[in-house]
Amino acid sequence: MSCWVPGCPALSMCRGLAALPITCLERAKDLKTRLGILLHKPELGHRIRTSGKLQLSSRWRDSSQEALEWRESFDQLLKSKSGVTAFHTFLKTEFSEENLDFWLACEDFKKTRSKTKLASKANRIFEEFVQNEAPREVNIDHETREITRKNLSGATSACFNEAQAKTRTLMEKDSYPRFLKSASYQDMTKQATSRGISKRSHT
C-alpha cells in the first residue's frame, strides 16, 4: 500500500525500511521465523512440564517413604526436616503450633555461642512464648514458668531446658498421636506402602 499524503507515518516507515540493506531485512525475517518455531514447538513445553512433574514426584516419594519412620517414635519425627514441617502443618489445624515453634526456638537458642546474643535471645523467647499472656504462650505450669524467669538473670544455653522438656512431653503425649491418626499422615503412609508393594512386585 502506498501513501502520497505529506507527513504520513506509513510513508516514513516505508522509506525507513527501504533504506535498510537487504541483508538486514532478510536476517530480521529469519529471526522472526526461528522465534515463531521455538514459541510454538509443542515438544519443548512438554519437556519442561514433564521435568517439573518428575522432580515433584521424586520429592514426594522421598518424604512419603520417610514418613513411615515418623511413627516409630516422636524423636524420629523431630529428627526429620520434612517430618517437622508436616507436624507443624498439622498443629496449625489445631491452633497449637506455638508449642513446636517454642521447641525449635529453644533448639536454635542452644547453638548460640555469644553471651550477649544469648541474653537477648533468651529475653525474646521468654516474652514471646513463656511469660503470662505472651503473644504465643505455651502451655506450661506456673512453677516451670517461674523457674525459667529466674534463669534469665544469668542466661545460659540451658535456661529453657525445663520448659522445653515440658512442652515436648505435651506434644508427644497429646498432639503426636493425633498427628499419626490424621488424614494427611495416613495418605502419606498409604502412598509409601503402595510404592513399596509395587516395587517388590516388579523385582
C-alpha positions as CSV (number, residue, x, y, z in Angstrom):
1,M,0.0,0.0,0.0
2,S,1.4,3.4,-0.9
3,C,0.5,6.8,0.5
4,W,1.0,10.2,-1.1
5,V,-0.1,12.4,1.8
6,P,2.8,14.5,3.0
7,G,4.0,13.6,6.5
8,C,2.1,10.3,6.5
9,P,3.6,7.8,9.1
10,A,3.2,4.9,6.6
11,L,5.2,6.7,4.0
12,S,8.0,7.4,6.5
13,M,8.1,3.8,7.6
14,C,8.3,2.5,4.1
15,R,11.2,4.9,3.3
16,G,12.9,3.8,6.5
17,L,12.7,0.2,5.6
18,A,13.7,0.8,2.1
19,A,16.9,2.5,3.3
20,L,17.9,-0.7,5.2
21,P,20.3,-3.1,3.5
22,I,18.7,-6.2,2.1
23,T,20.8,-8.4,4.3
24,C,19.4,-6.8,7.5
25,L,15.8,-7.3,6.3
26,E,16.5,-11.0,5.5
27,R,18.1,-11.5,8.9
28,A,15.1,-10.0,10.7
29,K,12.7,-12.2,8.8
30,D,14.9,-15.3,9.5
31,L,15.0,-14.4,13.3
32,K,11.2,-13.9,13.4
33,T,10.7,-17.3,11.8
34,R,13.0,-19.0,14.2
35,L,11.3,-17.4,17.2
36,G,7.9,-18.4,16.0
37,I,9.0,-22.1,15.6
38,L,10.5,-22.0,19.2
39,L,7.4,-20.5,20.7
40,H,5.0,-22.9,19.1
41,K,7.1,-26.0,19.3
42,P,4.9,-28.4,21.4
43,E,7.6,-30.8,22.5
44,L,9.6,-28.0,24.1
45,G,6.7,-27.2,26.5
46,H,6.1,-30.9,27.1
47,R,9.7,-31.4,28.2
48,I,9.5,-28.5,30.7
49,R,6.3,-29.8,32.2
50,T,7.5,-33.4,32.3
51,S,10.7,-32.3,34.1
52,G,8.7,-30.4,36.7
53,K,6.5,-33.4,37.4
54,L,9.4,-35.8,37.7
55,Q,11.1,-33.5,40.3
56,L,7.9,-33.1,42.2
57,S,7.1,-36.8,42.3
58,S,10.7,-37.6,43.4
59,R,10.5,-35.2,46.3
60,W,7.1,-36.6,47.3
61,R,8.4,-40.2,47.0
62,D,11.3,-39.4,49.4
63,S,9.1,-37.7,52.0
64,S,6.4,-40.4,51.9
65,Q,8.9,-43.2,52.3
66,E,10.5,-41.2,55.2
67,A,7.0,-40.8,56.7
68,L,6.9,-44.5,57.6
69,E,9.8,-43.8,60.1
70,W,7.9,-41.0,61.9
71,R,5.5,-43.4,63.5
72,E,8.4,-45.3,65.2
73,S,8.9,-42.5,67.8
74,F,8.5,-38.8,68.4
75,D,12.3,-38.4,68.3
76,Q,12.3,-39.9,64.8
77,L,9.8,-37.3,63.7
78,L,11.7,-34.4,65.2
79,K,15.0,-35.6,63.5
80,S,13.3,-35.3,60.1
81,K,13.1,-31.8,58.5
82,S,10.1,-32.9,56.4
83,G,8.6,-34.6,59.5
84,V,8.8,-31.3,61.4
85,T,7.2,-29.4,58.5
86,A,4.4,-32.0,58.3
87,F,3.8,-31.9,62.0
88,H,3.9,-28.1,62.1
89,T,1.2,-28.0,59.3
90,F,-0.9,-30.4,61.4
91,L,-0.5,-28.3,64.6
92,K,-1.7,-25.3,62.7
93,T,-5.0,-27.0,62.1
94,E,-5.3,-27.4,65.9
95,F,-4.1,-23.9,66.6
96,S,-1.2,-25.2,68.7
97,E,1.8,-24.6,66.5
98,E,3.4,-22.4,69.2
99,N,4.4,-25.5,71.1
100,L,6.6,-26.7,68.3
101,D,7.8,-23.2,67.4
102,F,8.9,-22.8,71.1
103,W,10.7,-26.2,71.0
104,L,12.5,-25.2,67.7
105,A,13.4,-21.8,69.1
106,C,15.0,-23.5,72.2
107,E,17.0,-25.8,69.9
108,D,18.3,-22.8,68.0
109,F,19.0,-21.0,71.2
110,K,21.3,-23.8,72.5
111,K,23.5,-23.3,69.5
112,T,24.2,-19.6,70.4
113,R,27.8,-19.0,71.4
114,S,27.9,-15.2,72.1
115,K,26.9,-14.4,75.7
116,T,25.4,-11.0,74.5
117,K,23.2,-12.7,71.9
118,L,22.3,-15.5,74.4
119,A,20.9,-12.9,76.8
120,S,18.9,-11.0,74.2
121,K,17.6,-14.2,72.6
122,A,16.6,-15.6,76.0
123,N,14.5,-12.5,76.7
124,R,12.9,-12.5,73.3
125,I,11.9,-16.2,73.6
126,F,10.6,-15.7,77.1
127,E,8.5,-12.7,76.1
128,E,7.1,-14.4,73.0
129,F,6.3,-17.9,74.5
130,V,6.7,-18.2,78.3
131,Q,5.6,-15.1,80.2
132,N,1.9,-14.8,81.3
133,E,-0.3,-13.6,78.4
134,A,2.6,-13.9,75.9
135,P,1.6,-13.5,72.3
136,R,2.2,-17.2,71.7
137,E,2.1,-18.5,75.2
138,V,2.9,-22.2,75.6
139,N,1.0,-24.5,78.0
140,I,3.4,-24.9,81.0
141,D,2.7,-24.8,84.7
142,H,3.3,-21.8,86.9
143,E,6.3,-23.3,88.7
144,T,8.1,-24.1,85.4
145,R,7.4,-20.5,84.2
146,E,8.9,-19.0,87.4
147,I,12.0,-21.2,87.2
148,T,12.5,-20.1,83.6
149,R,12.0,-16.4,84.7
150,K,14.8,-16.8,87.3
151,N,17.1,-18.4,84.8
152,L,17.0,-15.3,82.7
153,S,19.1,-13.3,85.3
154,G,22.1,-15.4,84.3
155,A,21.1,-16.7,80.9
156,T,22.9,-19.9,79.8
157,S,22.2,-22.3,77.0
158,A,20.3,-24.4,79.5
159,C,17.9,-21.8,80.9
160,F,14.9,-23.1,78.9
161,N,15.6,-26.8,79.4
162,E,12.8,-27.5,81.8
163,A,10.1,-25.5,79.9
164,Q,11.2,-27.1,76.6
165,A,11.0,-30.6,78.1
166,K,7.5,-30.0,79.4
167,T,6.4,-28.7,76.0
168,R,8.0,-31.6,74.3
169,T,6.2,-34.1,76.6
170,L,2.9,-32.4,76.0
171,M,3.3,-32.7,72.2
172,E,4.5,-36.3,72.4
173,K,1.6,-37.4,74.6
174,D,-1.1,-35.2,73.1
175,S,-0.5,-33.9,69.6
176,Y,1.8,-36.6,68.2
177,P,-0.7,-39.5,68.5
178,R,-3.4,-37.3,66.8
179,F,-1.0,-36.5,64.0
180,L,-0.4,-40.2,63.3
181,K,-4.1,-40.7,63.0
182,S,-4.7,-37.6,60.8
183,A,-5.9,-38.0,57.2
184,S,-2.8,-36.2,55.8
185,Y,-0.4,-38.6,57.6
186,Q,-2.5,-41.6,56.7
187,D,-2.4,-40.5,53.0
188,M,1.4,-40.3,53.1
189,T,1.9,-43.7,54.6
190,K,-0.6,-45.3,52.1
191,Q,1.4,-43.8,49.2
192,A,4.7,-45.1,50.7
193,T,3.2,-48.6,51.3
194,S,1.7,-48.9,47.8
195,R,5.0,-47.8,46.3
196,G,6.8,-50.4,48.4
197,I,4.4,-53.2,47.2
198,S,4.6,-52.1,43.6
199,K,8.4,-52.1,43.8
200,R,8.6,-55.6,45.2
201,S,6.2,-56.9,42.6
202,H,8.5,-55.7,39.8
203,T,11.6,-57.3,41.2
